[in-house]
């Protein structure tokens, strides 16, 4: 049995198989680097907060601006209906010449010029009253559409924001992993050169290094794509989202039970819109049913006319004549060819459709709220599990490195431990982002998402 000299043994324990001697904290920093909460990465001086980018998107996003324009058009259209109950006033004027050939008098001409004002004030019109009520009710649709557009923009900006952060974390993970593997590859090569390891260790490390290079390229490309998506959303190139403050403190899910969230969903924009559409459909039925009912209008006119010519003497003389008229006009439809009856049938069928659409909207929102609620719960549990896994992976890596130093673990074991730690850190960061985004989606599903909820997420970012 060959006994290794004590000095050589101590040297190999302090610097195993050619690996440069590193302090334990520095070695852990190399492989753990916290690249996902990568506290070693400083926040760029030009980093923008989530709220800043949202405010920019409000003035740029085509979908949101289209909703604003549609709302303005809908308000103007609703105002048009109000004119049905208001008086109409018009200016009336004309000139004419009439030639009359009588047996006794021969040809006689009459020249007439008149100018006047006429007005009509509806007094009783069921169809117009129902149309006005319908237009006023449609204003509630505008509010629901705008709320939907604003909530959708909040979620889209937040999702794009954290997609970029997740892609940055994935790239940092790939780069840190590649660096650690390159160190392991260099160590394996040195060990092989001095005869302390086989070529297998070198080839395994080389394969891992090549794979990490490919992963780095893919992660870099994914980050570019995510940044392009965020830039497109806000219309501003070169955005730099601020990362989460370290240590990360995720907000807890409100203590309300899932059915409490479903109850809030009764006022979700989609439900409000469907409910308003149902009420409008009932008003449309009322309007069409009034198509065969009588109407009563107050009409009046005042004017001035001038007659001249041979026939003017027999018609009252030449010169100016003043006239004024006021009265009531009553109209009663007697037969419309069946148009009104069929319009009523159509309106009743569409009213029933709107009622079913309302039921469907309520069920869809309730289902979506439950799904997102349990998704948030699951996400929070996953974050806790990954936090525990991260701690365990760090300890496992430390133990594996110690075993490698004393010769009881091989190079592949260290590579596997490093890969496990990096993957866990990447998954943990992504899980945290998903919890934040899904927390907003839960409020969106329940119809209670607002800008203050976005501010609460924004407060978790580095200042």
Beta strands, then each sheet from edge to edge (+ up, - down):
strand 1: 88-102
strand 2: 106-124
strand 3: 295-308
strand 4: 319-331
sheet 1: 1+ 2- 3+ 4-
end
